[in-house]
């Protein structure tokens, strides 16, 4: 696999941090952070699998983001209607149009935010 784009690393970091925060804050609860956050998380997880070159199924995605499969399926359909994701066989991937938009996006501000947080955590 060629060197992934910077946004790939940030998306993976965001997913892992969100999962860890949820497990820390509400380990015994099924509470979620809200539908928008869930949509972002699902979109980021599908982006990660797209960059890795393997579409992700709703079942695997549900396990990865820690949400019930029916909820993930509903949110996948919303993202599909918005043109963010597309179905490929039994899996999902980020649409080509969205991949182009992400490739043109400026990730410097996000990287700076992560660096600042990392510097603060070192203290």
N, C-alpha and C positions, 0 to 999 in steps of 0.2 A: 504494500500500500504506500503511495507517495505521501510525503509530509502533509498532515492534515492542516487546514487553515486555522488561524488563531481562534476564530469563533468556535471551532470544534472543541478546543480545550476549555474555553470559557463555558460552553454549554454543558460539558461533562462535569466541570467543577460546580456549576449552579445546581445541576440535578443531584449530585452527591451531597452537597451542603443542605439542600432542601429536605432530602430524605433523612439526613442525620438530625436536622433540627426537629423535624416532625417526630422522629423516634425519641428524641430527648424530651421534648415538650409534652407530648401526648402519647406515651408508649402503649397505654391501654385503651385509647380512644380511636374511633374511626373518623374523627373530625378531620376536615380538610381545610386548607387555607382559603378556599373560595374558588368559584368557578373560573375566574380569569387566571388566577395563579395555576390552577389545574390545566387549563388550556395551554398556558405557556409551557408548563412542565411536559405535557404530552407532545407539544410541538417540538420542544428542544430534544426530547428523547428520540423522536422520529428523525430529527435532523442528525443526531449522533449516529443512528443506525444507517442513515443514507450515506453519510460521509464514509462510514466503515464498509459501504458497498453491500449491505444486506438489509433488505426491507424487513420490517418487524411486524409480527402478528399482534392482534389485539390482546391475545392471551399473554404473550411475552411482555408486551408493553404494560399490561395491568400489573404483572408481577414486579416489573422494573420500577414503576412509579408508585406502587403501593395503593392502587385504587381498584375497586371492583370492575370486572370486565365489562358489564353492561354500561357502567358510567363511562369507561374509556371509549367504548364503541360510540356512544352518543356524542362524546366530545370529538372523536375522530371525524364523525359525520359533519359536525359544525366546521371543523378546520378544512374539511374537503369542500364544503359549500363556499368557504371563504377563499378557496384557491391556494391554500397553504400546503395542503397534503393531497396526494393522489394514491389511489389504490392500485396495487400491482399484484395480481394473483390473489393470494390469501393475505398478503402483507400490505404495509403502508410505507410510503417514502415521501420526502419533501418534494414538492413539485419543482420542475425545472425552472419555471419562472421565479419561484421563491428562492431557489438556490442561486440564481443570477443576482437577485436583489441582495442576498446575504453576502455574496462574494464582493459586491461593490460597497457594502457597508463599512463604515469606519469603526473599527474595534478598539481604537486607541483609548477612548474614554472608559470603556469597560475594563481594559487591561490596567489602566491607571487606578480604577476603583479597587481592583483585586490587589494591586501593589500596595496601595494605601492601607487596605485591610490587613494585608500580610505584615506590613511594617508595624501597624498598631498591635497585632497579635504577638510580635517579637518582644515588645516592651514588657 
